Amino acid sequence: MLSAVEMKARMRGDLLGALKAKRADEIAVLRSLLAAIDNAEAPPIDTAPAFGTSAEVERLLLTEAQLREVLRREMEEREQAAEELARLGQRDRADALLRQAEIAARYFTPDAGTTG
């Protein structure tokens, strides 16, 4: 699996391709995945510089296991929501979420990503 830095670069490249091709589901998923990774890389609040200073705090570097966990959580959230929507008879919305989960699943493979 790629490092978090490499994975984000790959996802950004895929996002650019999805934007150019106007693939709305893929755009939404990639933006969400990138935001989830960015959030996981945010340092704890207690490491923030004192108010009024201009020092920046380094972002955390995710391990492969942490990155996989972020991606797994994003996939599972979509799958669980799809199950609930299907149970409520909203099959179209459930199917859309399952397609989004499939897009996220691409990034679990060893060569992760690159959709064109």
TACOR-V356626 format. One record per residue. N is the residue number from 1. RES is the residue in one letter. SS is DSSP state (a for helix, b for strand, c for the rest). Layout:
# TACOR-V356626
n->(N | N)
res->(RES | RES)
ss->(SS | SS)
This chain:
# TACOR-V356626
n->(1 | 2 | 3 | 4 | 5 | 6 | 7 | 8 | 9 | 10 | 11 | 12 | 13 | 14 | 15 | 16 | 17 | 18 | 19 | 20 | 21 | 22 | 23 | 24 | 25 | 26 | 27 | 28 | 29 | 30 | 31 | 32 | 33 | 34 | 35 | 36 | 37 | 38 | 39 | 40 | 41 | 42 | 43 | 44 | 45 | 46 | 47 | 48 | 49 | 50 | 51 | 52 | 53 | 54 | 55 | 56 | 57 | 58 | 59 | 60 | 61 | 62 | 63 | 64 | 65 | 66 | 67 | 68 | 69 | 70 | 71 | 72 | 73 | 74 | 75 | 76 | 77 | 78 | 79 | 80 | 81 | 82 | 83 | 84 | 85 | 86 | 87 | 88 | 89 | 90 | 91 | 92 | 93 | 94 | 95 | 96 | 97 | 98 | 99 | 100 | 101 | 102 | 103 | 104 | 105 | 106 | 107 | 108 | 109 | 110 | 111 | 112 | 113 | 114 | 115 | 116)
res->(M | L | S | A | V | E | M | K | A | R | M | R | G | D | L | L | G | A | L | K | A | K | R | A | D | E | I | A | V | L | R | S | L | L | A | A | I | D | N | A | E | A | P | P | I | D | T | A | P | A | F | G | T | S | A | E | V | E | R | L | L | L | T | E | A | Q | L | R | E | V | L | R | R | E | M | E | E | R | E | Q | A | A | E | E | L | A | R | L | G | Q | R | D | R | A | D | A | L | L | R | Q | A | E | I | A | A | R | Y | F | T | P | D | A | G | T | T | G)
ss->(c | c | c | a | a | a | a | a | a | a | a | a | a | a | a | a | a | a | a | a | a | c | c | a | a | a | a | a | a | a | a | a | a | a | a | a | a | a | a | a | a | c | c | c | a | a | a | c | c | c | c | c | c | c | c | c | c | c | c | c | c | c | c | a | a | a | a | a | a | a | a | a | a | a | a | a | a | a | a | a | a | a | a | a | a | a | a | c | c | c | a | a | a | a | a | a | a | a | a | a | a | a | a | a | a | a | a | a | c | c | c | c | c | c | c | c)
